[in-house]
Amino acid sequence: MREQSLPDFALFESKSQRYQDLARAGQFLDHQIPVQAIVIGTDDLNDLIPGISWKAKIITFRTSSPSNMLFYSLDIINERIVDKQMILSRTVAPELRLHLLKKYNIRFLLLRRSDYDLFKNLVSTYPSLFEIVETGRYIILKVR
């Protein structure tokens, strides 16, 4: 039994590894992106992207409060939120998902390994358009 006053070293180590893996993913993106590129991530990763890569731009930010995307009208904000949800949905046809990736010129997708299943159908439908890069506990899909 762990004493109440002792820190949880296992939790600390797990979180530390997560942040190291995110930093590696950000370094990979910064090395791959010449100037700027659009990157999206699954819901728990998307808002972290600007913090790990200074060259990455995102199409939505903190969607729980649309006022975080000040440069867009409410209609455009809502369209971007819906489009991102469709890109991340396994029930949307691969053709539409690819169309949305092209619409926003998305070059990279940052995923947890467990989220890769969301994209297996898309990648297997268009294998020549994607490169899969594994970095720690994350997968980056590079869109060609």
C-alpha positions as CSV (number, residue, x, y, z in Angstrom):
1,M,0.0,0.0,0.0
2,R,1.3,3.4,-0.9
3,E,1.6,6.1,1.7
4,Q,-0.8,9.0,1.2
5,S,2.0,11.6,1.2
6,L,4.2,9.8,-1.3
7,P,4.0,10.9,-5.0
8,D,2.6,8.4,-7.6
9,F,5.8,7.8,-9.5
10,A,4.1,5.4,-12.0
11,L,1.6,8.1,-12.9
12,F,4.4,10.6,-13.2
13,E,6.5,8.3,-15.4
14,S,3.4,7.7,-17.7
15,K,2.7,11.4,-18.1
16,S,6.4,12.1,-18.6
17,Q,6.5,9.5,-21.4
18,R,3.3,11.0,-23.0
19,Y,4.9,14.5,-23.1
20,Q,8.1,13.2,-24.5
21,D,6.2,11.4,-27.2
22,L,4.2,14.5,-28.0
23,A,7.5,16.5,-28.2
24,R,8.9,13.9,-30.7
25,A,5.7,14.2,-32.7
26,G,6.1,18.0,-32.8
27,Q,9.7,17.7,-33.8
28,F,8.8,15.4,-36.6
29,L,6.1,17.8,-37.8
30,D,8.5,20.8,-37.7
31,H,11.1,18.8,-39.7
32,Q,8.6,17.7,-42.3
33,I,6.8,21.1,-42.7
34,P,8.8,23.6,-44.9
35,V,6.9,26.7,-43.7
36,Q,3.4,26.0,-42.6
37,A,0.9,23.1,-42.9
38,I,-2.6,22.2,-41.7
39,V,-2.5,19.4,-39.1
40,I,-5.5,18.0,-37.3
41,G,-5.7,15.6,-34.4
42,T,-8.3,13.6,-32.7
43,D,-10.3,15.5,-30.1
44,D,-7.9,15.1,-27.2
45,L,-4.9,16.0,-29.3
46,N,-6.1,18.7,-31.6
47,D,-5.7,21.6,-29.2
48,L,-2.2,20.5,-28.2
49,I,-0.9,20.7,-31.8
50,P,0.0,24.5,-31.7
51,G,2.0,23.8,-28.5
52,I,4.1,21.0,-30.0
53,S,4.8,22.4,-33.5
54,W,5.3,26.0,-34.4
55,K,4.8,25.3,-38.1
56,A,1.5,23.5,-37.7
57,K,-1.8,25.3,-38.2
58,I,-5.2,23.8,-37.2
59,I,-8.7,24.2,-38.6
60,T,-10.5,24.2,-35.2
61,F,-9.4,25.2,-31.7
62,R,-11.1,24.5,-28.4
63,T,-14.4,23.8,-30.0
64,S,-16.2,23.8,-26.6
65,S,-16.0,27.6,-26.8
66,P,-16.3,28.8,-30.4
67,S,-15.2,32.2,-29.3
68,N,-11.6,30.8,-29.4
69,M,-11.7,31.1,-33.2
70,L,-12.1,34.9,-33.4
71,F,-11.1,35.3,-37.0
72,Y,-14.1,33.4,-38.4
73,S,-17.8,34.0,-38.6
74,L,-20.0,31.7,-36.6
75,D,-21.2,30.0,-39.8
76,I,-17.6,29.2,-40.8
77,I,-16.7,28.1,-37.3
78,N,-19.7,25.6,-37.3
79,E,-18.7,24.4,-40.7
80,R,-15.2,23.7,-39.7
81,I,-16.3,21.9,-36.5
82,V,-18.7,19.7,-38.5
83,D,-16.1,19.0,-41.2
84,K,-13.5,18.0,-38.7
85,Q,-16.0,15.6,-37.0
86,M,-16.8,14.1,-40.4
87,I,-13.0,13.6,-41.1
88,L,-12.7,11.8,-37.8
89,S,-15.8,9.6,-38.2
90,R,-15.4,6.0,-39.3
91,T,-19.0,6.1,-40.6
92,V,-18.4,8.7,-43.3
93,A,-17.5,7.4,-46.7
94,P,-13.7,7.5,-47.6
95,E,-14.4,9.7,-50.6
96,L,-16.0,12.4,-48.5
97,R,-13.3,12.2,-45.9
98,L,-10.7,12.6,-48.6
99,H,-12.6,15.5,-50.1
100,L,-12.6,17.3,-46.7
101,L,-8.9,16.6,-46.3
102,K,-8.3,18.3,-49.6
103,K,-10.8,21.1,-48.9
104,Y,-8.6,22.3,-46.0
105,N,-5.3,21.2,-47.5
106,I,-4.7,19.0,-44.4
107,R,-1.1,17.5,-44.7
108,F,-0.9,15.6,-41.4
109,L,-3.2,13.9,-38.9
110,L,-1.9,13.3,-35.3
111,L,-3.5,10.2,-33.7
112,R,-3.1,8.1,-30.7
113,R,-2.4,4.5,-31.7
114,S,-5.8,3.5,-30.6
115,D,-7.4,6.1,-32.9
116,Y,-5.7,4.7,-36.0
117,D,-8.7,2.3,-36.5
118,L,-10.7,5.5,-37.4
119,F,-8.5,5.8,-40.5
120,K,-7.8,2.2,-41.6
121,N,-10.6,2.2,-44.1
122,L,-9.5,5.6,-45.6
123,V,-5.8,4.5,-45.8
124,S,-6.6,1.1,-47.3
125,T,-8.9,2.8,-49.9
126,Y,-6.2,5.3,-50.9
127,P,-2.9,3.7,-49.8
128,S,-0.8,5.8,-52.2
129,L,-2.0,9.0,-50.6
130,F,-0.9,8.3,-47.0
131,E,2.4,7.6,-45.3
132,I,2.1,6.2,-41.7
133,V,4.8,7.4,-39.3
134,E,4.9,6.0,-35.8
135,T,6.4,8.1,-33.0
136,G,6.1,6.6,-29.5
137,R,2.5,6.2,-28.6
138,Y,1.3,8.3,-31.5
139,I,0.8,7.8,-35.2
140,I,1.2,10.6,-37.7
141,L,-0.6,10.1,-41.1
142,K,1.2,12.2,-43.7
143,V,-1.2,13.1,-46.5
144,R,0.5,13.2,-49.9
